[in-house]
Amino acid sequence: VLDLPVLVDRGRGFMRFEAVVRAPDEREGARLWMIWPLPAERATPPAQPAQSAQSALQADPRRIHPGQVWSAQVRLRTPAGQRNFYGFDFETWLFQKGIGLSGVVKTDAVQPVRLDVAPSLQGRLDHLRHQIRERIRLSLSDAPYWGVMAGLVVGDQGAISADDWRIFSMTGISHLVSISGMHVTMFALLARWLVGQLWRALSRPPLRLGLWLPAPPVMAIAGAIAAVGYALLAGFNIPAQRTAVMVTVMSVGLLFGAQSQPWRMLSLTMLIVLILDPTAVLAPGFWLSFVAVAILFSQPNGLSAWQSAVRSQLAISLALAPLTMLLFQQVSLVGPVANALAIPVVTFLVTPLAMAGSLMAAAGWDGPLIWGHWIFAQLQAVMVWLSERSWASLRWHAPPAWAVLLACLGLL
């Protein structure tokens, strides 16, 4: 079992998760998109002589955790015939994730049995993400926006309701409710600052570590490790990949005394991301992420902090409009106002409280998570009000490619 299983309540309900085949044959390593139907309430599984009561108890799909290894009969099929050029393209999404088969666990004949097999490295990492997500859920007692808090920490978006996603889309803040490049950057900068303070303290007598290794290289290494670690914790999505690679490139350049040049750094980052995952070009986040950073790099110098923030936000909103219309058939007209309010609140208040709270919840203190959830609830009330305006967003049919190209050139 890979990634984070999601409970889907549709009728009787089912668990949805990713899996990889572990079998000593040609199927080894095949990635699957799995559905495990939930048993009917109060239903007693048929008695099976070769299966103990403990195994039958473990076969409840709600007990699935990442990293577990199960033996089960699965009805497989290829996810062909599900292309969608004007909405969510499920077939392309599976291809981009390296998943070539979808399947449904069969429980009517042979009951699935959990095997005592050591999980893989990715399974251990996903299990850690699962534990953090469950800690957040229990600390917030399934509050309305606990899924947002989990998304900001471990990149899981399965617990966010469709109504909330509609509001995020109409107000243009969808990029803030999952781990984005901004959050990874903030985490890396915080790690750099903390390690820098610690290293300066250790550079005083009697240790004098700064004489052996100066603080800037140590801070650069700490920032790169923090960025990559946080991106892995987030499931290594495209925006997190881009930021982690960019921070690492900057850190390596600093170690070798190279001067960081924004456009070279962005080009090298894109090259590394495509080497790691050539199918990244199929993800909307790839285009939106790199175009947004390119727009930021192209802004003029010499502006005040306030002027730079306003100009950058308006430039990104305009420049991404054609791509947003092509990919989602919608452009948020209240996006600049919504982002001007939501970016500082989510970045500097909600996200730090969610991250710190997920650590402190392990010690039994849920305060930061509760505070972060309350702040986001107030923000969401404002977003709901903005989304209810008749002019909140512009919807249109998917434009042809030539129109998108001309629009991008014009906005450039």
C-alpha positions in Angstrom: 0.0 0.0 0.0 1.4 3.4 -1.1 0.5 7.0 -0.5 -2.4 7.8 1.9 -5.6 5.7 1.6 -8.8 7.7 1.4 -12.2 6.7 2.6 -14.9 7.5 0.0 -18.5 7.6 1.3 -20.6 6.8 -1.7 -23.4 4.4 -0.8 -21.7 1.6 1.0 -18.4 3.3 0.6 -14.9 2.1 -0.3 -11.2 2.7 0.4 -9.2 4.2 -2.5 -5.4 3.9 -2.5 -2.3 3.3 -4.6 -0.4 0.0 -4.5 2.6 -1.7 -6.0 2.8 -5.4 -6.8 5.3 -7.4 -4.8 5.5 -10.7 -6.5 8.5 -12.7 -7.8 7.4 -12.7 -11.4 6.9 -10.3 -14.3 4.3 -8.3 -12.4 6.9 -7.1 -9.8 6.8 -3.4 -9.4 3.6 -2.7 -11.3 1.7 0.2 -9.8 -2.0 -0.1 -9.2 -5.0 2.2 -8.5 -7.0 0.2 -6.1 -10.6 0.2 -4.8 -11.4 -1.9 -1.7 -15.2 -1.9 -1.0 -16.2 -1.6 2.6 -18.1 -4.5 4.1 -21.8 -4.1 4.8 -22.6 -3.0 8.3 -23.1 -5.8 10.8 -22.2 -8.3 8.0 -20.3 -11.3 9.2 -17.6 -12.6 6.8 -17.9 -16.2 5.8 -16.0 -18.6 7.9 -12.8 -19.8 6.3 -10.8 -22.7 7.8 -7.4 -21.4 6.7 -8.0 -18.0 8.2 -7.8 -17.0 11.8 -10.2 -14.6 13.5 -7.3 -12.1 13.7 -6.8 -12.2 9.9 -10.5 -11.7 9.3 -10.4 -8.6 11.6 -7.4 -7.2 9.7 -9.2 -7.6 6.4 -11.4 -4.6 7.2 -10.2 -2.1 4.5 -10.5 0.7 7.1 -7.5 -0.8 8.8 -5.3 -0.2 5.7 -2.2 1.7 6.4 0.6 2.7 4.0 3.5 0.3 3.9 1.3 -2.8 4.6 1.5 -5.8 2.3 -1.6 -7.7 1.6 -2.4 -10.9 -0.3 -5.7 -10.7 -2.1 -7.7 -11.6 -5.2 -8.0 -8.4 -7.4 -10.1 -7.9 -10.5 -7.8 -5.8 -12.8 -8.4 -3.7 -15.9 -6.6 -1.1 -17.9 -8.0 2.4 -17.3 -8.5 3.0 -21.1 -11.3 5.0 -22.5 -11.3 7.6 -19.8 -9.6 10.5 -21.6 -11.1 13.9 -20.9 -9.7 16.9 -22.8 -12.1 19.4 -21.1 -11.9 18.6 -17.5 -10.1 16.2 -15.1 -8.3 13.7 -17.4 -8.2 10.6 -15.2 -6.4 8.5 -17.7 -3.6 11.0 -18.2 -3.4 11.6 -14.5 -2.8 7.8 -13.9 -0.2 7.7 -16.7 1.7 10.7 -15.2 1.8 8.8 -11.8 3.1 5.7 -13.5 -0.1 3.7 -12.8 -1.0 1.3 -15.6 -3.8 -0.8 -14.0 -6.8 -0.2 -11.8 -8.3 -2.9 -9.7 -11.1 -3.8 -7.2 -10.3 -6.1 -4.3 -12.6 -9.2 -4.3 -13.8 -10.3 -0.9 -16.6 -12.7 -1.8 -14.3 -15.7 -2.5 -11.0 -15.5 -0.7 -10.7 -13.1 2.2 -7.6 -10.8 1.9 -4.8 -11.5 4.4 -2.2 -9.2 5.7 1.3 -10.5 5.3 4.1 -10.0 7.8 6.5 -8.4 5.3 8.8 -5.4 5.9 7.7 -2.3 4.1 9.7 -0.6 1.5 11.5 2.8 2.0 8.6 4.6 0.3 6.2 2.6 2.4 7.9 3.7 5.6 7.7 7.3 4.5 4.1 7.1 3.6 3.4 5.4 7.0 4.9 8.4 8.7 2.7 10.7 6.7 -0.3 8.6 7.6 0.5 8.8 11.3 0.8 12.6 11.1 -2.5 12.8 9.3 -4.3 10.7 11.8 -2.7 12.7 14.7 -4.1 15.9 13.1 -7.6 14.3 12.5 -7.8 13.1 16.1 -6.6 16.3 17.6 -9.2 18.3 15.7 -11.9 15.8 16.3 -12.8 15.7 12.6 -13.4 19.4 12.5 -14.6 20.8 9.1 -11.2 21.9 7.9 -9.0 19.2 9.4 -8.3 18.0 5.9 -6.8 21.5 5.0 -4.5 21.3 8.0 -3.4 17.8 7.0 -2.9 19.0 3.4 -0.6 21.8 4.6 1.6 19.3 6.5 1.6 16.1 4.5 0.1 17.1 1.2 -3.0 15.0 1.6 -6.1 16.5 0.0 -8.4 13.6 0.1 -10.3 14.9 3.2 -11.1 18.3 1.7 -14.8 18.3 0.6 -15.9 19.1 -2.9 -17.8 22.2 -1.7 -14.6 23.6 -0.2 -12.6 22.9 -3.4 -15.3 24.8 -5.4 -14.8 27.8 -3.1 -11.0 27.6 -3.4 -11.3 27.4 -7.2 -13.7 30.3 -7.5 -11.5 32.5 -5.3 -8.2 31.3 -6.8 -6.5 30.1 -3.6 -6.4 26.4 -4.5 -2.6 26.6 -4.5 -2.5 27.6 -0.9 -4.4 24.7 0.6 -1.8 22.1 -0.4 1.9 22.2 0.1 3.2 24.7 -2.6 6.5 26.1 -3.4 5.9 29.0 -1.1 5.5 26.7 1.9 8.6 24.7 1.0 10.6 27.9 0.7 9.3 29.2 4.0 10.3 25.9 5.7 13.7 26.0 4.1 14.3 29.6 5.2 13.2 28.8 8.8 15.6 25.8 8.9 18.4 28.0 7.6 17.8 30.7 10.2 17.6 28.2 13.1 20.7 26.3 12.0 22.5 29.6 11.6 21.7 30.7 15.1 22.8 27.4 16.5 26.0 27.4 14.5 26.9 30.9 15.6 26.4 29.9 19.2 28.6 26.8 18.7 31.3 29.0 17.1 32.0 30.8 20.4 34.7 29.5 22.8 35.4 26.8 23.6 34.1 24.9 20.5 34.9 27.6 17.8 33.3 25.5 15.1 33.0 28.5 12.8 36.8 28.4 12.4 36.6 25.0 10.9 33.4 25.5 8.8 31.8 28.9 8.3 28.1 29.5 8.9 26.9 30.2 5.3 27.7 26.7 3.9 26.1 25.0 6.9 23.0 27.2 6.5 22.9 26.3 2.8 23.1 22.6 3.5 20.4 22.8 6.2 18.1 24.7 3.9 18.5 22.1 1.1 17.9 19.2 3.4 14.8 20.9 4.9 13.4 21.6 1.5 13.9 18.1 0.2 12.6 16.6 3.4 9.5 18.7 3.4 8.9 18.0 -0.3 9.1 14.2 0.4 6.7 14.6 3.3 4.3 16.3 0.9 4.3 13.4 -1.5 6.9 15.2 -3.8 4.3 16.9 -6.0 5.4 19.2 -8.9 5.5 22.5 -7.0 7.3 21.0 -4.1 9.7 19.2 -6.4 10.5 22.5 -8.2 11.1 24.4 -5.0 13.2 21.6 -3.4 15.4 21.3 -6.5 15.7 25.1 -6.8 16.8 25.5 -3.2 19.3 22.6 -3.6 20.7 24.2 -6.8 21.2 27.5 -5.0 22.8 25.7 -2.0 25.2 23.8 -4.3 26.1 27.0 -6.1 26.8 28.7 -2.8 29.0 25.9 -1.7 31.1 26.2 -4.9 31.1 30.0 -4.8 29.0 30.4 -7.9 26.8 33.5 -8.2 23.1 32.6 -8.4 21.5 33.8 -11.6 17.7 33.5 -11.6 17.1 32.4 -15.1 19.9 29.9 -15.2 18.7 28.5 -11.9 15.1 28.2 -13.2 16.3 26.5 -16.4 18.5 24.0 -14.5 15.6 23.3 -12.1 13.3 22.5 -15.0 15.9 20.2 -16.5 16.4 18.3 -13.2 12.7 18.0 -12.6 12.2 16.6 -16.2 15.1 14.2 -15.7 13.6 12.9 -12.5 10.1 12.7 -14.0 9.7 13.2 -17.8 5.9 12.9 -17.5 5.8 16.0 -15.3 4.8 18.0 -18.4 1.4 16.3 -18.3 0.6 17.8 -14.9 -1.1 21.3 -14.8 1.0 22.1 -11.7 4.2 21.9 -13.9 3.1 24.7 -16.2 1.5 26.9 -13.6 4.4 26.5 -11.2 7.2 27.4 -13.6 5.3 30.1 -15.3 4.5 31.8 -12.0 8.2 31.7 -11.0 9.2 33.1 -14.4 6.8 36.0 -13.9 8.2 36.7 -10.5 11.8 36.7 -11.9 10.8 39.1 -14.7 9.4 41.8 -12.3 11.4 45.1 -12.2 13.8 45.9 -9.4 13.8 49.0 -7.3 10.2 48.8 -6.1 9.2 49.1 -2.5 8.0 45.9 -0.8 4.4 47.0 -1.1 4.7 47.9 -4.8 6.5 44.7 -5.5 3.9 42.5 -3.8 0.9 44.2 -5.5 2.6 44.2 -8.9 3.7 40.6 -8.7 0.2 39.4 -7.6 -1.5 41.2 -10.5 1.1 40.0 -13.0 0.8 36.4 -11.9 -3.1 36.6 -12.0 -3.0 38.0 -15.6 -0.2 35.8 -16.9 -1.8 32.6 -15.7 -5.3 33.5 -16.9 -4.9 31.8 -20.4 -3.4 28.6 -18.9 -6.1 28.5 -16.2 -8.8 28.9 -18.8 -7.3 26.2 -20.9 -6.7 23.7 -18.0 -9.8 24.5 -15.8 -12.2 26.5 -18.0 -12.4 29.1 -15.2 -10.6 32.3 -14.2 -11.2 33.8 -10.8 -11.9 37.6 -10.9 -11.7 38.0 -7.2 -8.4 36.0 -7.1 -6.1 39.1 -6.6 -8.1 40.3 -3.6 -8.5 36.8 -2.2 -4.8 36.0 -2.5 -3.8 39.3 -1.1 -5.7 38.3 2.1 -5.1 34.5 2.0 -1.4 34.4 1.2 -0.1 36.1 4.4 -2.7 34.4 6.6 -2.1 30.8 5.3 1.7 31.3 4.8 2.6 33.0 8.1 -0.1 31.9 10.5 -2.0 28.8 9.4 0.9 26.8 8.0 3.3 27.3 10.9 0.6 26.5 13.4 -0.3 23.3 11.5 3.4 22.2 11.3 4.2 23.0 14.9 0.9 21.6 16.0 1.5 18.3 14.3 4.7 17.9 16.3 3.3 19.2 19.6 0.2 16.9 19.3 2.5 14.0 19.8 3.3 15.4 23.2 -0.5 15.8 24.0 -0.8 19.5 23.3 -3.4 20.3 20.5 -3.4 24.1 21.0 -1.5 25.2 17.8 -3.7 22.9 15.6 -6.9 24.3 17.1 -5.7 27.9 16.7 -4.6 27.3 13.1 -8.0 25.6 12.3 -9.9 28.6 13.9 -7.9 31.1 11.9 -8.5 29.2 8.6 -12.2 29.0 9.4 -12.4 32.8 9.7 -10.5 33.1 6.4 -12.8 30.6 4.7 -15.9 32.6 5.8 -14.4 35.6 3.9 -13.7 33.3 0.9 -17.3 32.0 0.9 -18.6 35.6 0.9 -16.3 36.5 -2.1 -17.3 33.3 -4.0 -21.0 34.2 -3.7 -20.5 37.4 -5.7 -22.1 37.1 -9.2 -18.8 38.3 -10.7 -16.5 36.1 -8.6 -15.2 34.0 -11.5 -15.4 33.8 -15.3 -16.3 30.5 -16.8 -15.9 29.7 -20.5 -15.6 26.7 -22.8 -12.1 25.2 -23.3 -10.4 27.6 -25.9 -8.5 26.2 -28.9 -4.7 26.0 -28.7 -4.1 28.9 -31.1 -6.2 31.2 -28.9 -4.2 30.2 -25.8 -0.9 30.8 -27.6 -1.9 34.2 -28.9 -3.2 35.2 -25.4 0.0 34.1 -23.7 2.1 36.1 -26.3 -0.1 39.1 -25.7 0.1 39.0 -22.0 3.9 38.4 -22.2 
